[in-house]
Amino acid sequence: MVPRFHPLMSNAMQYTKEYIQAKLSNDVRWIERAVLVLFSRQTADEQTQQTTRWENGRGFNSSDSRYLTYVSNYLLGGRHLSGRHLEKVSAKMPKYWRQILEEIQMKQEVA
């Protein structure tokens, strides 16, 4: 699905759930960036301990936190995902579409 444009948003792109989920499943740039955005939304203690301690709707869920924190640190080291790691992460990312949408909307408000 293609993102829609809203005339009152001064040509700002209107992202849909389906569009974001497709990007988070198939576009390596979106996948890697989403992992880092979600990691930045984790609390400092969650980032350090590689766990989700707070049910605050921010960052990784508890079942993904250890692996995606590892992946985040891997990406922060200047490396990129490929092979089975890319497949595994791309399968996990679509469920985080709402948090990614929130980040997109915050950036659009600032712009």
C-alpha positions in Angstrom: 0.0 0.0 0.0 1.2 3.5 -0.9 1.3 6.2 1.8 -1.5 8.8 1.4 -1.0 12.5 1.3 -3.2 14.8 3.3 -3.6 18.3 1.8 -3.8 20.0 5.3 -0.5 18.5 6.4 1.5 20.7 4.0 2.6 17.7 1.8 3.7 15.7 4.8 3.4 12.0 4.1 0.5 10.2 5.9 1.9 6.7 6.7 -0.5 3.8 7.1 -0.2 0.7 9.3 0.1 -1.5 6.2 2.8 0.7 4.6 4.9 0.8 7.8 4.6 -2.9 8.4 5.6 -3.7 4.8 8.7 -1.5 5.2 9.6 -3.1 8.5 9.3 -6.5 6.9 11.2 -5.9 3.6 13.3 -2.8 3.6 16.7 -3.3 5.3 17.2 0.5 5.9 13.8 0.7 7.6 14.5 -2.5 9.6 17.9 -1.3 10.9 16.7 2.2 11.7 13.6 0.8 13.5 15.7 -1.4 15.7 17.8 1.6 16.7 14.8 3.9 17.2 13.1 1.2 19.4 16.4 0.7 21.3 16.6 4.5 22.0 13.0 4.3 23.5 14.2 1.7 26.0 15.0 3.0 29.5 18.7 3.2 30.4 18.4 0.2 32.7 16.6 -1.9 30.1 19.4 -1.0 27.5 22.1 -2.1 30.0 20.4 -5.2 31.3 19.1 -6.3 27.9 15.6 -6.9 29.4 12.3 -5.2 29.4 11.5 -4.2 33.0 8.7 -1.8 32.5 5.4 -2.3 30.7 5.4 1.2 29.3 4.7 0.5 25.6 8.1 1.8 24.6 10.9 0.0 23.0 11.1 -3.8 22.8 8.7 -6.2 24.3 10.0 -8.7 26.9 10.4 -11.6 24.6 12.4 -9.6 22.0 14.5 -7.5 24.3 17.6 -9.6 24.8 18.0 -10.4 21.1 17.1 -7.0 19.7 19.4 -5.3 22.3 22.2 -7.5 21.0 21.2 -6.5 17.4 21.1 -2.8 18.4 24.6 -2.9 19.8 25.8 -4.8 16.6 24.3 -2.0 14.5 25.7 0.8 16.7 29.1 -0.8 16.0 28.8 0.2 12.3 27.7 -3.2 11.0 24.6 -4.2 9.0 22.2 -7.0 9.1 22.3 -9.8 6.6 21.3 -13.5 6.2 19.5 -15.2 9.0 19.8 -12.2 11.4 18.0 -10.0 8.8 15.3 -12.6 8.4 14.8 -13.0 12.1 14.7 -9.2 12.8 12.4 -8.5 9.8 9.9 -11.1 11.2 9.9 -9.3 14.6 9.6 -5.7 13.4 6.1 -5.3 12.0 4.5 -5.6 15.4 6.3 -2.3 16.4 4.6 -0.3 13.7 2.7 1.9 16.1 5.9 3.1 17.9 7.6 3.8 14.6 4.5 5.8 13.5 4.7 7.8 16.7 8.4 8.6 16.0 7.5 9.6 12.4 4.8 11.9 13.6 7.0 13.5 16.1 9.6 14.3 13.4 6.9 15.7 11.1 5.7 18.0 13.9 9.2 19.3 14.4 9.8 19.9 10.6 
